[in-house]
């Protein structure tokens, strides 16, 4: 094989490799675009759900204040009842002290 035919076949091989590389990169690009479209759609769905959740929280928010006031009243009643009722058991707490080695 002389130098000219070697050069020709190397050029043919390089052109084939370039074509394969172009096809491979195009394939990756199509997959990436598909994935980006899916992510974009997912982001839109999340935004829609977040807006709905925000609207629900705005509707519930005034009720949260009422519930908090009711809880404060209940806590006051429980504290009064706890002060009025004597403790049922007298538990003593013991602290374990290990013996000192000599």
N, C-alpha and C positions, 0 to 999 in steps of 0.2 A: 504494500500500500504506500503510495507516494504522499508527499506532503499536501498536494492539492486535494486528493480524495479524502485524506484525513480531515483537512480543513472543512470540506463540504459536509462530511458526516457529523462533525462537531457542531456545525451551524444548524443542521437539521435537528440534531438532538437538543440543542439550545432552544430552537423554536418550539419543539414539542414540549419541552419542560416549561417554557414561558406560557404556552397554551394551557397546560395542566394547572400551573400556578394561578393563572387568571381565572380558570373555572373554579378552583378551590376557594379563592378569595371571594368570588361572586357568591358562591354557596354560603360561606360564612356571613357575608353581608346580608343576604336574604334572611338567614336565621336570626341575626341580630335585630334587623328591622321588625321581624315578627315578634320577638321578645319585647322590644321597646313598645310596640303597639299594645301588647298584652299589659305591660306595666302602666302605660298611659290609661288604658281602660280601667285597670284596677284602681289607679289613683282617683279617677273620676267617681268610681263607685264609693270609694272611701270618703271622698269629699261630700258626696250626697248623703251617706249615712251619718257623717259627722254633723251636717247641717240639720238633719232630722233629729239627731240626739240633742243638739244644742237647743232646738225649738222645744223638745220635750222637757228639757231641764228648765227652760224659761217658764214653761207652764207650771211645773212642779215647785219652783223656787218659793213662791209665796206660801205654799203649804209647809215647806221646810221650817220657815219661821214659826208657824203655828205649832208644829210638832215640837220644836225646841222649847217654846213657852210651856207646853203641856208637860214636857219632861222635867223642866225646872220645878213646876208645881209638884209633880210626883216625888222628886228628890227631896223637896222640903217636907212633904208628908212622911216619907220614909225616915228622914232624920229625926222628926218629932217622935215617931213611934219607937225608934231605936233608943232615944233618950228616956222615954217613959218606961220601957220594958227593962227589967233587971236582966243582967246576963245569966244565961242558963247554966253555964259551966265556968269554972275557974281553972283555966289551963295555965300552968306555969311553964315557962320556957327554960330548958336546961341547955347550958353550953358545955360541950365536952372539952375538957382540958386533958391532954395526954400527960402521963406521968413523966417526970423529968428524970433522965438517965444520969446516974452518978458516975 
